[in-house]
């Protein structure tokens, strides 16, 4: 008589091992891509800054080939690097480089965020945490407004053929207008109608970029239920409102969260763009503009990375909310 094979459940160590392999397998490709980007960045620093390094070395009395700045303008950066190999390392240590190194950007970012936070000056006007908070407030209101308009427009498009034929084409056409050209117009019109301050125009610009991905995603989500599912509800004499709450809206949740992730990033971009033409002195966009005006590339790069980090945090929070919501609805993995 042959004994049946024993069935065993995975132990805690085996489960932990699988989780660790899954985490490493998902993180390793990201780290590889990051390492490649950093490597390309470092390789680009020398040709971008070699002319500045040679000019500085010449003023310090070092021997440079060619000898004059005018003559060096006629020579490619690659030839300059080949003719002055001992001066190439100086291109990585410029105070105001055309392209800073990742280490310089990280140092500037830490000096204007973490270091100031440890010193109790997180909300100082020089702190990027303060400027990120200013940008985040307008981003939040713009995201809220754009999401509301997008969801309302999607519901109207799905349930009204007239709105579908009239609103959707204009929504698509609106996205062909460059936001850089539209932002000053919104600011001027806001001032004409008596809206004081810069927060409201920035929120409107943010909402303008945010509403379209939410609109398209929600339209796709609300139309995702199949004909058989809709017909089944009709056999139960379900009203249009019941079909919306019981079928269309739950089916649209995954599409909505995917659109919200795009929308929050677009809203942040809209807020930063809205800060540029207003002459604002607060916000990440203002820091970028001020860095450009005063010729401080490190300040520009630090603000750009702060904006990227802020966008990553916002998208991550939405991803966590998506997982929790779908799990509660029984659609999580």
N, C-alpha and C positions, 0 to 999 in steps of 0.2 A: 504494500500500500504506500503510495507516494504522498508525502506530506505537502500540504499547500504552502507556498512561499509566504514567509511572514512579511507583513506590511508594517513599515516603520514611518513615523512622522519625523520630519526634519528637526534636529536638535537646535538649541539656541545658537550654538557656535556655527553650525552650517548656515542658518538663516542670516547671522551677522556677516558671515563670509560672502554670501550672495549679495547682500546689501552693499558691502564694501567694494566688491568687484563691479557692481552696477554704478556706484558713485565714481570709482576710478575710471571706468570705461566711458562715462559721460564727461568727466572733467579733463581727461588727457587730451582729447582733440582740441578743446578750447585752449589749453595751455600751449599746445604745439603751435596753433595759429597765433597766439599772443607772442610767443617767442620769435616767430618769423617776422611779425610786424615790428617788434622791438629791434630785431637784427637789421631789417631794412631801414628803420629810422636811424639807427646809429651809423649805418653806412652812408646815409644821405647827408649827415651833418657836415662832414668834411668838405664835399664839393659846394655845399650851400654857404659855408662860412670861410672858405679858404681866402677869398679876396679880402675880407675884413681882417683875417689873421695876418696876411702879408702886409697890409697897410699899417697895422699896429706894430709889426716887427720892424718895418722900415723906419717908423717914427722912433723906435727904440734904438736904432743904430745897427740893426742886424743886416746882413747881406741878403738881398732878395733878388731873384731872377724872374722876370725882367726888373730893372731897377726903378722905373717910374710907374705910378698908378695908371697913367695914360697908356703906356706900353702894355701893361698887364690887362687892360680892357680888351686888347686885340687878341689875347690868348685865351684858349679854353681853360676851364677849371681843371680838367684832367691833366693838361700839360703843366699847369701851375703846380699841381700836386706832385707831378713827376720831377719837376725841376727844383722843388723846395721840400723834399721829404722830411727834413728835420723840423720844419715849421708846421707840418700837418697837425701834430697834436695840439697846437695852440688854437686850432679851429674848434676844438671841443671845450674850450675854457673862455669863451667870449662873454663879456658882461651883458651885451645887447646883441645876441646872435640873430641872424636871420632865421635859423632853425635851431632851437635849443635841444639839448640832449634830453632823453627821458629822465635822467637823474636830476637835471636842473629843473625840469617841470615838476617832478615829484617834490623837490626841495621847496620850491616856491609854493606849491599847493599845501604842503605841510605847514609852512611858515604862516600862511594866511588862513588856516583852518585848525588843525589839531594843536599846534603850538599856542595859538591865541586862545583856544578853548581851555587848555591847561592853565593858562595865565589868567583865566576869568574874563577874557575880552572877546568872547565869542560873538557878541552883538556889537562890536566896534565897527565903525564905518570902514575900516580897513580889512575887516574879516569877510571872507567869502561866505561864511555861514550866514552872516547878516544879509548879504546881497542875495544869496540863494533863497532865504526866507521871503524877501521882497518879491522875487520872481515867482516863488511857489504860490504866494497868495493870489496873484493875478492868474496864474496857471490854473489854480483850483476853480476860481469863479468862471473862467473861460471854459474849462472842461465841463463844469456843471451845466453851463448855458448851452454849449455845443452838444452835449449828450442829450439834454432835454429836447432841443430842437431836432436832433437826428432821430430820436425814438418817436417823437410825435409825427415827424414827417414820414417815417417809414410806415407807421400805422395807417396814416392817411393814404399813402400810396397803395398799400396792400388792399385796403377796403374800398377805395374809390378809383374807378377807371379814369375819371376826369382828372383827378389829382395826379395819377400816374403819368398821364400823357402830358400834363402841363408842368408839374413840379420837377420831375426827374431830369428832363433835358436841361432845365435851367440850373439844377444842382450840379450837373456835370460841367456845364459851360462855366460856372462860377469858379471852378478849380483851375481854369486856364489863365486866370488873371494873376499876374505875379504879385505875391504878398508884399514884396518890397515897394511896388508902386501903389498898392492899395493902402498900406499902413499910414502914410502921410495924409491921404484923403480922409480916412476914418478919424484921425486925430483932429484935422481941421474941422470936419463936420461936427464932431463932438463938442468942440469949443464954440461953434456957431449956435448950437442948440442949448448952450448953457451948462454943459457937463464939465464940472471943474475937476482938476486933478488928472493924473495920468493912469490911475488904476482901471477906470472904466474903459477907456479906449484900448488898453492892453488886453483886457478881458474879452472885448469884442473881437479883436484880431485873433486872439487865441481860440475863441469859439468858432471863428470862420474856418480855421484849419482843422478844427476838431470834428465839426458836425458831419462832414462828408463821409469819412470812413464809418462812423456810427450809423449813418443813414443807410449806406450800402449794405453793411453787415446785418442790420436789423431787417431790411427788406428780404435779404437772402434767408435769414433765419425764420421769419414769419411765413415765408413761402415754402419752407422745407418739408412740412408734413405732406405725406402723399395723399393721392385722391381717395384711396381705400380708407385711410384714417379719418378724413373729413366726411366721407360717406357714412362711416360707422356712427359718428356723432349725430349725423342727420337722422339716422334710424332711431336714435334715442330722443329725437325731437329737441336737440340742443340748440339754443339760440346762438346768434353770432357772438354775443358777449361771452357765453359759456364756452364756445369753441376757442375764443381768444384766450381765456384764462386757463382752460384745461389742456389745450393742445398747442396752439400757435406760440404763446408766450414761453412755456417750458421748452419747446423745441428750439426756440431762438436764443436761449441762454448761452450755449457754447459759441455761437456766432457773435453774440453781443460782447462777450469778454474778449474775443479775438479782436474785435473792432475797438474796444476800449483801450487795449494795449497800444494800438496804433494811434488812437485819438489822444491819449495822454502825452505821448511823445510829440505829436503834432502841436498840441496845445502849448507845450513848453517851448517849442521852436517859435510859435506865434508870439508868445510873450516876450521872448528875447528879441525878436525882430521888432516888436512894438516899442521896445525900449531904445532902439537905435536912433530913430528920427526925432524923438521927443526932447533930446538934450537932457535926459534923466541922469542923475548922479547916483542913483541907487538901483540895484539889480545886476544880474550877471551880464545882461546886454550892455548896461552902462559901463561895467568894468572892461568889457571888450573894447568899447568905443574909446574910453579914456586911455586904455593901454595903447591903442593905435595912435591917438592924438599926441601922446607924450613919448612915443617911441620906446615902449617897454614891452617887448615881445613876450617875456616871461609872464607878465600879468595877463596878457591875452590868452596864452596857452593854459595857464592855471584856471582862468575863468571858463575856458572851453571844456577842460576836463571836469571841472566842478559841475557844469551843466550836464555832461555825459553821465557822471556818477548820479546826479539827481534823477535823470531820466531812467537810469537802471534801477534805482531804488523804487521809483513809482511803478514801473512795469513789474518789478518783482512783487510788490504789494498787491497789484491786481492779479498776478498769477496765483498768489496764495489765496486770495479771495475766490478766484475761480475754482481752485481745487476744493476748497471748503464748501462752496455752493453746490458744485456738481456732485460731491460726495453725499451731501445732505439730500440731494434730489435722486440719489441712486444711480448717478451716471459716472461717478468717479471710478478710477482704476483701483 
